[in-house]
Amino acid sequence: MSVNSEWRLAAYKELVSYLNPFFSIYLGDYCRNCRQVIGRLPEAVEESIDLLEGVYPGCCHRGAGDIFRLEGEKPERAYLAPEIVIGLQSERQQKLLPLSGAGGGSYSFRRHRDGALVKGAHCCYFAEQGCLLGDLKGPLCIDFICPPMRSDLLVVCAGDDCLVGPEHDFLFIYRSLAIISYDDRDEVERDLELFRRRLQALKERCRAFLAERQSQSLYSLFSD
């Protein structure tokens, strides 16, 4: 891997490392209770199911961790830089080799609407204890939040979508990943600093919101 590739991959992993604790503390409960969260969607009644086998994967469906598209970016910047993808895949192989067979698996459910039996597969990095990737997650894994999550965060932030980011780009992560992929080192460092500040501001909003309501969980507050 070239020196250029190394610092871009390091910058990518740095951004993911900032996000992981935030997801764990403030959004993890939503993912652990995915089916209940889905139940808040307008189409939930029509798409209600009985899980028959495995774990309902939510966003962690087959192939999700290997989607490197950057939604909403210009065509020439619409995918994570190839050198970053190569570096991620190489480090994933090294990290997951001792865990062979720990991820993936299948699930099935019966759909109420038409009685159809639906079978599917989890992301190959999806395990009982959660995602196996750590700071090697893919762009979709760190960018996507479901509509109920986003709606609740907007309440926390008093409707400030400039902080939460647009529907397709939570915290403007895709924009940051395009900068990490294609811009010079100084610009990448500037954007990482801006991202740290934006994320810190969101953390402080969440912390204050929970403290005011004497709660430990956004999920429990909004699911009552």
Buried (B, 14 or more C-beta within 10 A) or exposed (E): EEEEBEBBBEBBBBBBEBBBEBBEBBBBBBBEBBEBBBBBEEEEEEEBBEEEEBBBBBBBBBEBBBBBBBBBBEEEBBBBBEBBBEBBEEBBEEBBEEEEEBBBBEBBBBBEEEEEEEEEBBBBBBBEEEBBBBBBBBBBBBBBBBEBBBBBBBEBBEEEEEBBBBEEBBBBBBBBBBBBBBBEEEEBBEBBEEBEEBBEEBBEBBEEBBEEEEBEBBBEBBBE
